[in-house]
Amino acid sequence: MTDRLHRNFARSSFTIETIDNVIFSEFTGQWAKPITTHYVKAIKDKVYGFEGMPWFHLVLLDKWEMSSKESAEAFSALGAWCYGHNIKATLFVHQPNPIKRYQLEQMIPKKATGYRTCFFDTQAEACDFLATLDTSPPNLWNRRVMGQR
C-alpha cells in the first residue's frame, strides 16, 4: 500500500506517505490546532486501512517549528489512540535540538507494552533501525529514496 497526502495551511504544512506498514510524516512550520486536527484525521484514516496489522510511524521534523499547547494536547491524544491501534514504534527524525526534543517528550503519552519511541538524526538511520524489527518492510530506505513502492 502506497500513497501520498499533502496539506498546506497559512504557516505550516504536512505530508503523509505510506510504504507498506510504515507511515512517513513530514511537518513544516508552526503547528496550531487547525492543522493538527486535519493531521490527526489523516493519520487515523491511514491506520484504519492497515486493518489491525502492526505499523510504524516515522516523523520528519527538521522543518517543524514547534506546536501550540492545544496542538500538543491533540498529539498526546493521538499517541494514546495509536497504542490501541497496533503501532509498534514511532521514530522521530530531526537534527539535534534540545527544545524540539523537550517538546516532543512532553507530547508522548505514557509508554504502552510492545511499543518504542526512538530519536534519530537522519531518515537513513531511522530506516536502518526499522529494518532490525520483525514486522517492518524490507529495504525501506532504498524503496523510499528510489521511489520503488
Phi and psi in degrees as GROMACS dihedral restraints (atoms count N, CA, C in turn):
[ dihedral_restraints ]
;  ai    aj    ak    al  type     phi  dphi    fc
    3     4     5     6     1  -144.9    20    10
    4     5     6     7     1   133.0    20    10
    6     7     8     9     1  -162.5    20    10
    7     8     9    10     1   170.6    20    10
    9    10    11    12     1  -137.7    20    10
   10    11    12    13     1   137.2    20    10
   12    13    14    15     1  -131.3    20    10
   13    14    15    16     1   132.7    20    10
   15    16    17    18     1  -131.0    20    10
   16    17    18    19     1   134.0    20    10
   18    19    20    21     1  -132.4    20    10
   19    20    21    22     1   131.3    20    10
   21    22    23    24     1  -106.9    20    10
   22    23    24    25     1   141.6    20    10
   24    25    26    27     1  -127.8    20    10
   25    26    27    28     1   179.5    20    10
   27    28    29    30     1   -53.0    20    10
   28    29    30    31     1   -50.9    20    10
   30    31    32    33     1  -126.4    20    10
   31    32    33    34     1    22.2    20    10
   33    34    35    36     1  -160.8    20    10
   34    35    36    37     1   165.9    20    10
   36    37    38    39     1  -159.0    20    10
   37    38    39    40     1   165.9    20    10
   39    40    41    42     1  -144.2    20    10
   40    41    42    43     1   152.9    20    10
   42    43    44    45     1  -128.0    20    10
   43    44    45    46     1   136.2    20    10
   45    46    47    48     1  -124.7    20    10
   46    47    48    49     1   128.9    20    10
   48    49    50    51     1  -132.5    20    10
   49    50    51    52     1   138.7    20    10
   51    52    53    54     1  -114.7    20    10
   52    53    54    55     1   138.4    20    10
   54    55    56    57     1  -130.5    20    10
   55    56    57    58     1   113.0    20    10
   57    58    59    60     1    53.2    20    10
   58    59    60    61     1  -119.6    20    10
   60    61    62    63     1  -104.2    20    10
   61    62    63    64     1    28.2    20    10
   63    64    65    66     1  -119.8    20    10
   64    65    66    67     1   128.7    20    10
   66    67    68    69     1  -100.7    20    10
   67    68    69    70     1   123.3    20    10
   69    70    71    72     1  -100.4    20    10
   70    71    72    73     1   125.2    20    10
   72    73    74    75     1  -120.3    20    10
   73    74    75    76     1   139.1    20    10
   75    76    77    78     1  -126.1    20    10
   76    77    78    79     1   129.4    20    10
   78    79    80    81     1  -109.1    20    10
   79    80    81    82     1   142.9    20    10
   81    82    83    84     1  -133.2    20    10
   82    83    84    85     1   150.2    20    10
   84    85    86    87     1    78.2    20    10
   85    86    87    88     1  -165.6    20    10
   87    88    89    90     1   -95.7    20    10
   88    89    90    91     1   125.0    20    10
   90    91    92    93     1   -95.9    20    10
   91    92    93    94     1   131.4    20    10
   93    94    95    96     1  -123.8    20    10
   94    95    96    97     1   179.0    20    10
   96    97    98    99     1   -55.6    20    10
   97    98    99   100     1   -44.7    20    10
   99   100   101   102     1   -58.0    20    10
  100   101   102   103     1   -48.0    20    10
  102   103   104   105     1   -68.3    20    10
  103   104   105   106     1   -36.5    20    10
  105   106   107   108     1   -63.6    20    10
  106   107   108   109     1   -39.6    20    10
  108   109   110   111     1   -59.9    20    10
  109   110   111   112     1   -44.5    20    10
  111   112   113   114     1   -66.1    20    10
  112   113   114   115     1   -40.5    20    10
  114   115   116   117     1   -64.5    20    10
  115   116   117   118     1   -46.4    20    10
  117   118   119   120     1   -58.6    20    10
  118   119   120   121     1   -44.4    20    10
  120   121   122   123     1   -62.2    20    10
  121   122   123   124     1   -43.0    20    10
  123   124   125   126     1   -63.6    20    10
  124   125   126   127     1   -41.5    20    10
  126   127   128   129     1   -64.7    20    10
  127   128   129   130     1   -45.7    20    10
  129   130   131   132     1   -60.6    20    10
  130   131   132   133     1   -40.4    20    10
  132   133   134   135     1   -60.1    20    10
  133   134   135   136     1   -42.4    20    10
  135   136   137   138     1   -64.0    20    10
  136   137   138   139     1   -44.7    20    10
  138   139   140   141     1   -65.5    20    10
  139   140   141   142     1   -39.2    20    10
  141   142   143   144     1   -58.2    20    10
  142   143   144   145     1   -32.2    20    10
  144   145   146   147     1   -68.8    20    10
  145   146   147   148     1   -18.0    20    10
  147   148   149   150     1   -77.1    20    10
  148   149   150   151     1   -12.4    20    10
  150   151   152   153     1    49.5    20    10
  151   152   153   154     1    47.1    20    10
  153   154   155   156     1    86.3    20    10
  154   155   156   157     1    -5.9    20    10
  156   157   158   159     1   -67.2    20    10
  157   158   159   160     1   143.8    20    10
  159   160   161   162     1   -58.3    20    10
  160   161   162   163     1   144.2    20    10
  162   163   164   165     1  -144.7    20    10
  163   164   165   166     1   167.4    20    10
  165   166   167   168     1  -132.0    20    10
  166   167   168   169     1   153.2    20    10
  168   169   170   171     1  -127.7    20    10
  169   170   171   172     1   118.8    20    10
  171   172   173   174     1  -109.7    20    10
  172   173   174   175     1   118.0    20    10
  174   175   176   177     1  -115.7    20    10
  175   176   177   178     1   118.6    20    10
  177   178   179   180     1   -92.8    20    10
  178   179   180   181     1   120.3    20    10
  180   181   182   183     1  -125.5    20    10
  181   182   183   184     1    13.0    20    10
  183   184   185   186     1   -61.4    20    10
  184   185   186   187     1   -31.8    20    10
  186   187   188   189     1   -97.6    20    10
  187   188   189   190     1     1.3    20    10
  189   190   191   192     1   -80.0    20    10
  190   191   192   193     1   138.4    20    10
  192   193   194   195     1  -116.5    20    10
  193   194   195   196     1    29.1    20    10
  195   196   197   198     1    93.8    20    10
  196   197   198   199     1   173.3    20    10
  198   199   200   201     1  -130.2    20    10
  199   200   201   202     1   150.7    20    10
  201   202   203   204     1   -69.3    20    10
  202   203   204   205     1   167.5    20    10
  204   205   206   207     1   -60.0    20    10
  205   206   207   208     1   -44.0    20    10
  207   208   209   210     1   -64.1    20    10
  208   209   210   211     1   -37.6    20    10
  210   211   212   213     1   -66.9    20    10
  211   212   213   214     1   -43.4    20    10
  213   214   215   216     1   -60.9    20    10
  214   215   216   217     1   -40.0    20    10
  216   217   218   219     1   -63.7    20    10
  217   218   219   220     1   -39.4    20    10
  219   220   221   222     1   -66.2    20    10
  220   221   222   223     1   -36.7    20    10
  222   223   224   225     1   -66.1    20    10
  223   224   225   226     1   -39.5    20    10
  225   226   227   228     1   -61.5    20    10
  226   227   228   229     1   -43.4    20    10
  228   229   230   231     1   -64.1    20    10
  229   230   231   232     1   -40.1    20    10
  231   232   233   234     1   -61.9    20    10
  232   233   234   235     1   -42.7    20    10
  234   235   236   237     1   -57.9    20    10
  235   236   237   238     1   -45.3    20    10
  237   238   239   240     1   -63.3    20    10
  238   239   240   241     1   -39.2    20    10
  240   241   242   243     1   -62.9    20    10
  241   242   243   244     1   -41.9    20    10
  243   244   245   246     1   -60.9    20    10
  244   245   246   247     1   -38.9    20    10
  246   247   248   249     1   -56.1    20    10
  247   248   249   250     1   -38.7    20    10
  249   250   251   252     1   -79.1    20    10
  250   251   252   253     1    -4.1    20    10
  252   253   254   255     1  -123.7    20    10
  253   254   255   256     1    36.0    20    10
  255   256   257   258     1    70.6    20    10
  256   257   258   259     1    25.7    20    10
  258   259   260   261     1   -69.4    20    10
  259   260   261   262     1   140.8    20    10
  261   262   263   264     1  -108.3    20    10
  262   263   264   265     1   -26.7    20    10
  264   265   266   267     1  -163.2    20    10
  265   266   267   268     1   147.3    20    10
  267   268   269   270     1  -118.0    20    10
  268   269   270   271     1   128.8    20    10
  270   271   272   273     1  -117.1    20    10
  271   272   273   274     1   113.6    20    10
  273   274   275   276     1   -94.1    20    10
  274   275   276   277     1   131.0    20    10
  276   277   278   279     1  -121.9    20    10
  277   278   279   280     1   119.0    20    10
  279   280   281   282     1  -165.7    20    10
  280   281   282   283     1   153.7    20    10
  282   283   284   285     1   -62.0    20    10
  283   284   285   286     1   149.6    20    10
  285   286   287   288     1   -50.1    20    10
  286   287   288   289     1   127.6    20    10
  288   289   290   291     1  -157.5    20    10
  289   290   291   292     1   104.5    20    10
  291   292   293   294     1   -61.7    20    10
  292   293   294   295     1   -31.5    20    10
  294   295   296   297     1   -70.4    20    10
  295   296   297   298     1   -44.8    20    10
  297   298   299   300     1   -60.3    20    10
  298   299   300   301     1   -46.4    20    10
  300   301   302   303     1   -59.4    20    10
  301   302   303   304     1   -42.9    20    10
  303   304   305   306     1   -61.7    20    10
  304   305   306   307     1   -47.0    20    10
  306   307   308   309     1   -64.4    20    10
  307   308   309   310     1   -41.0    20    10
  309   310   311   312     1   -59.7    20    10
  310   311   312   313     1   -45.2    20    10
  312   313   314   315     1   -63.4    20    10
  313   314   315   316     1   -31.1    20    10
  315   316   317   318     1   -72.1    20    10
  316   317   318   319     1   -27.1    20    10
  318   319   320   321     1   -86.6    20    10
  319   320   321   322     1   -16.7    20    10
  321   322   323   324     1   -80.0    20    10
  322   323   324   325     1   120.5    20    10
  324   325   326   327     1   -69.4    20    10
  325   326   327   328     1   171.0    20    10
  327   328   329   330     1   -51.5    20    10
  328   329   330   331     1   146.0    20    10
  330   331   332   333     1   -63.7    20    10
  331   332   333   334     1   149.6    20    10
  333   334   335   336     1  -108.4    20    10
  334   335   336   337     1   156.7    20    10
  336   337   338   339     1   -64.1    20    10
  337   338   339   340     1   134.8    20    10
  339   340   341   342     1    76.1    20    10
  340   341   342   343     1    17.9    20    10
  342   343   344   345     1  -122.4    20    10
  343   344   345   346     1   145.3    20    10
  345   346   347   348     1  -129.4    20    10
  346   347   348   349     1   143.0    20    10
  348   349   350   351     1  -115.3    20    10
  349   350   351   352     1   128.7    20    10
  351   352   353   354     1  -134.8    20    10
  352   353   354   355     1   152.0    20    10
  354   355   356   357     1  -121.7    20    10
  355   356   357   358     1   135.4    20    10
  357   358   359   360     1  -136.0    20    10
  358   359   360   361     1   153.8    20    10
  360   361   362   363     1   -82.2    20    10
  361   362   363   364     1   -29.6    20    10
  363   364   365   366     1  -133.6    20    10
  364   365   366   367     1   156.3    20    10
  366   367   368   369     1   -64.2    20    10
  367   368   369   370     1   -36.8    20    10
  369   370   371   372     1   -61.7    20    10
  370   371   372   373     1   -42.7    20    10
  372   373   374   375     1   -62.3    20    10
  373   374   375   376     1   -41.3    20    10
  375   376   377   378     1   -64.1    20    10
  376   377   378   379     1   -43.2    20    10
  378   379   380   381     1   -66.2    20    10
  379   380   381   382     1   -37.7    20    10
  381   382   383   384     1   -61.2    20    10
  382   383   384   385     1   -41.8    20    10
  384   385   386   387     1   -63.7    20    10
  385   386   387   388     1   -44.0    20    10
  387   388   389   390     1   -57.6    20    10
  388   389   390   391     1   -36.1    20    10
  390   391   392   393     1   -62.5    20    10
  391   392   393   394     1   -20.4    20    10
  393   394   395   396     1   -83.6    20    10
  394   395   396   397     1   -10.0    20    10
  396   397   398   399     1   -90.9    20    10
  397   398   399   400     1   143.6    20    10
  399   400   401   402     1   -60.3    20    10
  400   401   402   403     1   -37.7    20    10
  402   403   404   405     1  -103.5    20    10
  403   404   405   406     1    14.8    20    10
  405   406   407   408     1   -89.1    20    10
  406   407   408   409     1   155.7    20    10
  408   409   410   411     1   -73.3    20    10
  409   410   411   412     1   149.3    20    10
  411   412   413   414     1   -74.1    20    10
  412   413   414   415     1   152.0    20    10
  414   415   416   417     1    54.2    20    10
  415   416   417   418     1    36.7    20    10
  417   418   419   420     1   -60.5    20    10
  418   419   420   421     1   -46.5    20    10
  420   421   422   423     1   -61.3    20    10
  421   422   423   424     1   -47.5    20    10
  423   424   425   426     1   -61.3    20    10
  424   425   426   427     1   -41.8    20    10
  426   427   428   429     1   -65.0    20    10
  427   428   429   430     1   -38.4    20    10
  429   430   431   432     1   -70.9    20    10
  430   431   432   433     1   -46.7    20    10
  432   433   434   435     1   -68.4    20    10
  433   434   435   436     1   -41.5    20    10
  435   436   437   438     1   -86.2    20    10
  436   437   438   439     1    -4.8    20    10
  438   439   440   441     1    74.4    20    10
  439   440   441   442     1    15.6    20    10
  441   442   443   444     1   -87.8    20    10
  442   443   444   445     1   124.3    20    10
